[in-house]
């Protein structure tokens, strides 16, 4: 009988390991897609940067051919400064206001015989520049000087935008690499982590699947929460399985807006993490079964029924609790964990 029990535990362990590997396979496929997009964007931006830089030399030669007055030199310096930083005001513009500003700038630029005016107008709107401001800056300047200065500004703006695109894409790759490193942490020893960094790491790795499910993630974090003790990457397994279930629930939902809400709060001497979705919820007759090993509500071939079993094991290893609440608005999983693990607790999940 002891051998039979041991065999059952070994079978369960093997099934759980297969479930973890299956989850890893899904994450790897999404990760490849997530890395490919910024990598392509960087390559495209670099090609455009080469073209833009090649166009700068003849423009500078034309600019240098003028006998600049002091007013014209000030104008050149000021228009160059308009490309240095974006303003927060224009981020709040609606589509109509933005289009009106672009049209006004295009008219002003065309009147001054500036090439590439539609692209330049869009960039200037991003930085809060208006026709009135340009007219004020150009006071006392000849038409030729204004045209050449704005042509130079057009190329400078494009180069800075492309550099911003490269920077954003590189940052995205950095985020993904950090998330992978965090999930690939092999040491099972106890360590202290920021629960929000752990959640964000899982959200980053799950971003591809969440977008496929057309899910909007709403964060409701209590940033005052202290760090929490955990074992290796067990918390990542916890969040990844719950987010995976939420994404699947929304993918099969015919309701309106698809929302996944992640909420953190203080809970006595510990903390609670709630992950909810606006999917169809869990039927009352199945609520008592969803944490059982091998039980799944997913279609054949879509799940092994071990995701929530892993969640239960991880939570139990951390001396916490997990509950599922479901109603007409969707399902909500609530995980309560102590901040500090008992000193006698062994390292590594059961």
Wavefront OBJ file of the C-alpha trace (Angstrom):
o trace
v 0.000 0.000 0.000
v 2.914 2.291 0.747
v 4.364 1.515 -2.675
v 1.021 2.319 -4.284
v 0.847 5.659 -2.491
v 4.414 6.429 -3.548
v 3.549 5.517 -7.133
v 0.553 7.845 -7.053
v 2.708 10.703 -5.750
v 5.277 10.056 -8.460
v 2.561 10.039 -11.119
v 1.129 13.300 -9.762
v 4.615 14.821 -9.688
v 5.216 13.788 -13.278
v 1.854 15.184 -14.362
v 2.547 18.471 -12.623
v 5.969 18.667 -14.244
v 4.352 18.051 -17.653
v 1.859 20.806 -16.916
v 4.690 23.187 -16.046
v 6.509 22.279 -19.253
v 3.322 22.781 -21.276
v 2.897 26.208 -19.709
v 6.531 26.965 -20.479
v 5.919 25.963 -24.109
v 3.007 28.388 -24.377
v 5.086 31.154 -22.808
v 8.029 30.409 -25.119
v 5.821 30.681 -28.221
v 4.419 33.989 -27.036
v 7.850 35.193 -26.000
v 9.267 34.530 -29.472
v 6.501 36.689 -30.929
v 7.034 39.401 -28.313
v 10.774 39.546 -28.991
v 10.325 39.485 -32.757
v 8.202 42.637 -32.880
v 10.671 45.039 -31.179
v 13.577 43.419 -33.021
v 11.887 44.114 -36.377
v 11.063 47.654 -35.223
v 14.716 48.303 -34.345
v 15.879 47.040 -37.742
v 13.331 49.184 -39.569
v 14.227 52.283 -37.548
v 17.956 51.783 -38.190
v 17.323 51.623 -41.966
v 15.284 54.830 -41.811
v 17.955 56.470 -39.666
v 20.545 55.809 -42.377
v 18.287 57.456 -44.962
v 17.543 60.468 -42.751
v 21.192 61.021 -41.817
v 22.168 60.848 -45.513
v 19.668 63.652 -46.210
v 21.058 65.906 -43.484
v 24.360 66.751 -45.249
v 22.887 68.561 -48.308
v 20.432 70.423 -46.044
v 23.264 71.604 -43.797
v 25.205 72.790 -46.843
v 22.197 74.836 -47.895
v 21.776 76.207 -44.363
v 25.470 77.145 -44.215
v 25.214 79.090 -47.469
v 23.168 81.871 -45.807
v 24.587 84.998 -44.233
v 22.691 84.608 -40.977
v 21.488 87.568 -38.952
v 21.242 87.363 -35.163
v 17.431 86.980 -35.370
v 17.817 84.130 -37.854
v 20.391 82.331 -35.712
v 18.064 82.586 -32.708
v 15.244 81.210 -34.869
v 17.411 78.250 -35.923
v 18.326 77.470 -32.309
v 14.746 77.729 -31.087
v 13.196 75.537 -33.777
v 15.864 72.935 -33.061
v 14.910 72.974 -29.390
v 11.270 72.126 -30.236
v 12.277 68.535 -31.045
v 13.979 67.832 -27.730
v 11.021 66.753 -25.613
v 7.383 65.865 -25.977
v 4.750 67.766 -24.000
v 2.101 66.178 -21.783
v -0.586 68.547 -23.076
v -0.828 67.077 -26.582
v -1.204 63.552 -25.192
v -4.691 64.574 -24.038
v -5.807 65.884 -27.446
v -8.685 64.050 -29.091
v -8.524 62.980 -32.732
v -10.394 66.031 -34.073
v -8.306 68.620 -32.184
v -5.120 66.902 -33.248
v -6.201 66.844 -36.907
v -7.099 70.542 -36.740
v -3.656 71.416 -35.319
v -1.907 69.370 -37.984
v -3.915 71.044 -40.767
v -3.045 74.503 -39.414
v 0.642 73.644 -39.248
v 0.612 72.125 -42.753
v -0.893 75.339 -44.122
v 1.774 77.446 -42.408
v 4.617 75.187 -43.543
v 3.405 75.037 -47.143
v 3.115 78.819 -47.195
v 6.814 78.909 -46.307
v 7.683 76.261 -48.946
v 8.808 73.673 -46.415
v 9.107 70.079 -47.817
v 7.701 66.993 -46.048
v 5.202 69.178 -44.238
v 2.642 66.461 -43.253
v 5.276 64.409 -41.387
v 6.824 67.477 -39.833
v 3.418 68.827 -38.815
v 2.568 65.596 -36.952
v 5.900 65.711 -35.109
v 5.457 69.378 -34.187
v 1.973 68.694 -32.831
v 3.487 65.968 -30.615
v 5.722 68.639 -29.128
v 3.041 71.268 -28.660
v 4.243 73.615 -31.419
v 1.596 75.877 -33.011
v 1.565 78.122 -36.134
v 1.404 81.169 -33.867
v 4.573 80.078 -32.082
v 6.385 79.443 -35.377
v 5.295 82.833 -36.707
v 6.625 84.491 -33.569
v 9.940 82.641 -33.834
v 10.295 83.482 -37.535
v 9.807 87.222 -37.068
v 12.654 89.094 -38.758
v 13.772 86.059 -40.801
v 13.854 85.828 -44.607
v 11.615 83.321 -46.418
v 14.649 81.364 -47.671
v 16.098 81.057 -44.178
v 12.774 79.872 -42.745
v 12.387 77.238 -45.496
v 15.908 75.861 -45.057
v 15.698 75.936 -41.251
v 12.412 74.022 -41.298
v 13.807 71.483 -43.765
v 16.667 70.918 -41.316
v 14.140 70.691 -38.487
v 12.171 68.069 -40.429
v 15.196 65.755 -40.677
v 16.236 66.421 -37.072
v 12.743 65.623 -35.849
v 12.621 62.396 -37.842
v 16.026 61.287 -36.495
v 15.015 61.951 -32.902
v 11.710 60.110 -33.375
v 13.509 57.099 -34.819
v 15.950 57.111 -31.912
v 12.971 57.183 -29.528
v 11.513 54.173 -31.382
v 14.791 52.275 -31.037
v 14.948 53.142 -27.340
v 11.370 51.954 -26.710
v 11.933 48.708 -28.606
v 15.191 48.033 -26.762
v 13.442 48.719 -23.446
v 10.712 46.232 -24.379
v 13.312 43.563 -25.122
v 14.968 44.369 -21.786
v 11.639 43.928 -19.963
v 11.088 40.544 -21.591
v 14.611 39.359 -20.794
v 14.237 40.434 -17.148
v 10.894 38.606 -16.956
v 12.409 35.433 -18.400
v 15.372 35.607 -16.008
v 12.973 36.069 -13.119
v 10.928 33.013 -14.149
v 14.043 30.959 -14.900
v 15.436 31.478 -11.391
v 16.434 27.918 -10.442
v 17.274 28.308 -6.766
v 14.398 27.073 -4.571
v 15.754 28.731 -1.421
v 13.718 31.272 0.468
v 14.073 34.858 -0.749
v 12.387 38.237 -0.327
v 10.534 39.775 -3.296
v 8.286 42.697 -4.152
v 4.926 41.125 -4.961
v 4.242 43.803 -7.596
v 7.500 43.082 -9.418
v 6.548 39.399 -9.373
v 3.090 40.172 -10.794
v 4.485 42.498 -13.454
v 6.992 39.864 -14.538
v 4.184 37.350 -15.061
v 2.040 39.935 -16.849
v 4.945 40.687 -19.183
v 5.416 37.035 -20.094
v 1.658 36.536 -20.505
v 1.157 39.721 -22.546
v 0.911 37.895 -25.870
v -1.858 35.572 -24.666
v -3.654 38.422 -22.904
v -3.684 40.399 -26.160
v -4.952 37.350 -28.036
v -7.854 37.216 -25.576
v -8.373 40.989 -26.128
v -8.075 41.459 -22.372
v -7.635 44.851 -20.758
v -5.492 44.579 -17.621
v -6.456 46.909 -14.769
v -3.935 47.247 -11.938
v -5.118 48.219 -8.474
v -1.937 48.010 -6.418
v -1.240 48.973 -2.832
v 2.335 50.145 -3.344
v 2.849 50.509 0.414
v 2.924 46.728 0.870
v 6.189 45.350 2.287
v 8.236 42.639 0.575
v 7.164 39.027 0.970
v 9.123 35.821 1.512
v 8.834 33.159 -1.192
v 10.636 30.093 -2.538
v 12.418 30.353 -5.873
v 9.964 31.149 -8.676
v 6.882 29.671 -7.041
v 4.968 32.965 -7.004
v 5.522 33.284 -10.751
v 3.948 29.850 -11.227
v 1.040 31.024 -9.106
v 0.322 34.222 -11.062
v 0.997 32.660 -14.478
v -1.552 29.885 -13.951
v -4.215 32.290 -12.686
v -3.630 34.754 -15.545
v -3.691 31.875 -18.027
v -7.085 30.761 -16.691
v -8.420 34.328 -16.793
v -7.288 34.763 -20.407
v -8.971 31.486 -21.402
v -12.184 32.543 -19.632
v -12.268 35.861 -21.518
v -11.408 34.235 -24.852
v -14.617 32.184 -24.528
v -16.722 35.106 -23.323
v -19.375 36.883 -25.395
v -19.758 39.738 -22.919
v -18.788 43.355 -23.425
v -15.434 44.716 -22.302
v -12.944 41.991 -21.375
v -11.187 43.017 -18.181
v -8.651 41.294 -15.939
v -8.206 43.143 -12.664
v -5.154 42.542 -10.458
v -5.564 43.949 -6.953
v -3.194 43.881 -3.972
v -4.052 44.787 -0.406
v -2.785 44.385 3.152
v -4.510 41.476 4.900
v -3.893 41.232 8.629
v -0.262 40.204 9.093
v 0.017 39.306 5.402
v -1.254 40.438 2.048
v -3.902 39.432 -0.455
v -3.751 39.315 -4.236
v -6.987 39.210 -6.225
v -7.056 38.255 -9.894
v -10.506 38.620 -11.406
v -11.968 38.494 -14.891
v -15.247 39.491 -16.517
v -15.704 36.092 -18.140
v -18.636 33.699 -17.680
v -17.564 32.770 -14.144
v -17.574 29.326 -12.516
v -20.915 27.485 -12.303
v -21.977 26.894 -8.708
v -22.066 23.126 -9.167
v -18.393 23.138 -10.248
v -17.009 25.595 -7.685
v -16.055 22.833 -5.253
v -14.236 20.817 -7.942
v -12.026 23.340 -9.747
v -9.082 22.903 -7.359
v -9.122 19.106 -7.689
v -6.265 17.562 -9.719
v -7.140 16.738 -13.347
v -10.508 18.521 -13.197
v -10.919 21.073 -15.969
v -13.752 23.051 -17.552
v -11.740 23.587 -20.744
v -12.427 21.763 -23.979
v -10.672 18.457 -24.689
v -7.002 19.008 -25.472
v -7.044 22.545 -24.024
v -6.175 21.784 -20.420
v -4.908 19.084 -18.074
v -6.709 20.237 -14.965
v -3.453 20.799 -13.077
v -3.160 24.594 -13.279
v -5.244 25.246 -10.175
v -3.758 22.185 -8.470
v -0.340 23.844 -8.849
v -1.843 27.066 -7.475
v -3.181 25.144 -4.458
v 0.181 23.468 -3.813
v 2.151 26.708 -4.068
v -0.258 28.552 -1.771
v -0.171 25.681 0.753
v 3.628 25.649 0.681
v 3.511 29.364 1.565
v 1.054 28.728 4.421
v -1.611 30.782 2.673
v -5.127 30.282 1.336
v -6.786 30.543 -2.061
v -10.492 30.929 -2.704
v -12.628 31.396 -5.778
v -15.623 33.711 -5.788
v -17.922 33.739 -8.803
v -21.085 35.609 -9.736
v -22.724 37.289 -12.716
v -19.743 39.666 -13.123
v -17.167 36.887 -13.540
v -14.697 34.934 -11.418
v -12.361 36.246 -8.731
v -9.480 34.318 -7.186
v -8.248 35.622 -3.840
v -4.817 34.540 -2.561
v -3.830 35.374 0.998
v -0.198 34.937 1.977
v 1.842 35.683 5.112
v 4.704 38.131 4.707
v 7.191 35.865 6.492
v 7.444 32.084 6.165
v 7.765 29.955 9.308
v 11.394 29.146 10.049
v 10.730 25.401 10.055
v 9.326 25.382 6.518
v 11.461 23.349 4.073
v 12.757 24.954 0.899
v 11.199 23.922 -2.406
v 7.569 23.179 -3.192
v 6.027 19.824 -2.414
l 1 2 3 4 5 6 7 8 9 10 11 12 13 14 15 16 17 18 19 20 21 22 23 24 25 26 27 28 29 30 31 32 33 34 35 36 37 38 39 40 41 42 43 44 45 46 47 48 49 50 51 52 53 54 55 56 57 58 59 60 61 62 63 64 65 66 67 68 69 70 71 72 73 74 75 76 77 78 79 80 81 82 83 84 85 86 87 88 89 90 91 92 93 94 95 96 97 98 99 100 101 102 103 104 105 106 107 108 109 110 111 112 113 114 115 116 117 118 119 120 121 122 123 124 125 126 127 128 129 130 131 132 133 134 135 136 137 138 139 140 141 142 143 144 145 146 147 148 149 150 151 152 153 154 155 156 157 158 159 160 161 162 163 164 165 166 167 168 169 170 171 172 173 174 175 176 177 178 179 180 181 182 183 184 185 186 187 188 189 190 191 192 193 194 195 196 197 198 199 200 201 202 203 204 205 206 207 208 209 210 211 212 213 214 215 216 217 218 219 220 221 222 223 224 225 226 227 228 229 230 231 232 233 234 235 236 237 238 239 240 241 242 243 244 245 246 247 248 249 250 251 252 253 254 255 256 257 258 259 260 261 262 263 264 265 266 267 268 269 270 271 272 273 274 275 276 277 278 279 280 281 282 283 284 285 286 287 288 289 290 291 292 293 294 295 296 297 298 299 300 301 302 303 304 305 306 307 308 309 310 311 312 313 314 315 316 317 318 319 320 321 322 323 324 325 326 327 328 329 330 331 332 333 334 335 336 337 338 339 340 341 342 343 344 345 346 347 348 349 350
